[in-house]
């Protein structure tokens, strides 16, 4: 087993525990924005799509790679924008909450 | 391929920002900045990657073109989508991410000379293709159900489980073939195809009302597929980013199904093995429905002491939150106590109703959680159900065969009178009949929620 693989497995195992720990006790109202936000985070697949696209050879690899880059970009950009829109609404609620009544 | 220390450290920085962002996303105060922090991580990961790319001019031009196409699609769709359609938007973005993850693994496998891939790489390739494609197809079905392009009810057919088992087994056999033999490209295409079939078959038997939980699960799937690609490409930021989403997404899925009072296995596989009773047959045994005019209902409300409003998806669709606020104001002026009962999954995403009513400046302390208000229904004069259905359906308590059996509901049926505002007798999102509509204490007020509420305001003022 190579050193690189051992390192990767180490990172993976630590990230599993981190993923469980990092979002303890989320109020129901944040379930959807949190899902949407983590959806945007896996848009980082764009990095992988760029790497394989850059070294693709032949029309098949190029074509599939092209599609992968488009899809990954949509995931990343759309994911963050839509999450921001959801959370925008929460902000207005927090502002109005201490108001009269 | 080893990454230089500088690149690795920049990827580490991106990963740290993902972690901090995710953490902030789970607290109401910092959620919005958390999203921006995570987006900063994505930008750093993107820019860093520009420095490790292979220099092939044609490839880079095409890649830039692909990014230039992708950015406006994502941004415009996310900007244009209506608030009521948020969950299907998330499903779509998740699906394309899963598709991208599957394709990345596919291309990398095509590039490797036959048989030369190390074991870890080929195993990770198969994993990412299977999970990514399942997530892609499953998200597509979730989208279609939420967008009402197809029936929201659980779709079951004979031999469903055996067929799924055969598909899953075929994926395993072909996957092993890809890993152990050098001639796996054709087999891998079949794996991709079968994983798409599996994704469809997995989501079909799950009811529309449970889709948010399914999307959350598929979100975790996509995360794992991305992590798999991280092993394929030896890229740490993909491993960390993907695994974080995989783990936190699994945890979130469990929390969401808990909020609905269901176990995750019941929710995902509950419809298997029993053919659903259609709403028509279920309705056959019921008595008649009492419908009333806005004037009747307005008078009833005006002379009540305690009214509990139960908002649902119909209120969101009709954009009736301001009209609801007006009605509450008119009633309060007459000395009626008004409260709102918020079911955790009312609407189509958790928190939907809080957001809508906050927009109409409904005082925060009038919004009551289910646990807080459920005992108050008994002493309420009127439960005014505005465009909600499944969250007050007593079948969740009483009929074990129902798809929503076991879900905690609002005790609207315990109020002295129930007013059901609905567009028609059509069943709710879960596609099941609601016997509360046939309750002798219930008055149906048919029509668009906004129109009806406006008429009620006039009627209350006139009473």
Interface residues (C-beta under 8 A of the other chain):
Chain A: X4 X5 X8 X11 X12 X15 X16 X17 X18 X19 X20 X22 X23 X24 X25 X26 X27 X28 X29 X30 X31 X32 X33 X34 X35 X36 X37 X38 X39 X40 X41 X42 X43 X44 X45 X46 X47 X48 X49 X50 X51 X52 X53 X54 X55 X56 X57 X60 X61 X62 X64 X65 X66 X67 X68 X69 X70 X71 X72 X73 X74 X75 X76 X77 X78 X79 X80 X81 X82 X83 X84 X85 X86 X87 X88 X89 X90 X91 X92 X93 X94 X96 X97 X99 X101
Chain B: X2 X14 X18 X19 X21 X22 X23 X25 X26 X27 X28 X29 X31 X32 X34 X35 X36 X38 X39 X41 X42 X45 X46 X49 X50 X52 X53 X54 X55 X56 X59 X60 X62 X63 X65 X66 X67 X69 X70 X71 X73 X74 X75 X77 X78 X79 X81 X83 X86 X87 X89 X90 X92 X93 X94 X96 X97 X99 X100 X101 X103 X104 X106 X107 X108 X110 X111 X120 X212 X215 X216 X219 X222 X223 X226 X227 X229 X230 X231 X232 X233 X234 X235 X236 X237 X238 X239 X240 X241 X242 X243 X244 X245 X246 X247 X248 X249 X250 X251 X252 X255 X256 X259 X344 X349 X350 X351 X352 X354 X355 X358 X359 X361 X363 X364
